[in-house]
């Protein structure tokens, strides 16, 4: 059948996680609680870092942007997920779907860059402590963060524009709870070569490329830490870097498997999507607050403040 004789798709249907009304109600409550705690945790991190002068350092400057990005990313996915759990239609317009895809790619690419920047910051702090203040100054920090956001925006825009050039017809069922590039790309009726090449290039450069950079940075950090004679010094280094390394592990393990495997709508694929887009933004502020003594001290100071009563 020729493409010209096929019906052009104007809306997509998100099949979601379950068709059982009772399961959907349970999932709605669960994801609503997770979303509220995600917003609370990340906004609290922003408040703590912004108000405590002791946290006005490059490491927490980067962490503040990461917290904002996690809150933003969760807000791209979860509200639509909650809406579909309560509705029967579960449709999403063509424009809304492609906007969500663009923002998802933008957030993922920006976060991978930010995590690399944070690893570079820790590398300079541990391996070149005497030059740290000179190398990681305010101007460099702003430039690194600005570059991360710019790369994310460019990546999201390019991949979405290439996907928008495809012709969609026939089936419009997306085996997921959100518009993500792999399941949407599987619905195209035209040759997806350009989009596939673009997303594979993105994964190779930003995914695997930043991962190699991260592993290299942490290898140098571990080698430097092991050379320190003081047990307290080694413990401080590992304590400072363990939170970031744990966040990196969670982000890359779920993200790479999700985007490097063909879309099939399997249960494992759905679990990876939930972990990547719903659970990870919740875990990041918990990891940094529970494993970071400075953040815990600053948080206790905020909670201990008594509001002044008006005279």
Helices and strands as residue ranges (DSSP letters): G 3-5, E 11-14, H 21-51, G 53-55, H 58-86, E 91-93, H 94-127, G 129-131, H 132-135, H 138-164, E 173-174, H 181-185, H 193-202, I 203-208, H 209-226, H 231-260, H 267-274, I 275-279, H 280-290, H 293-304
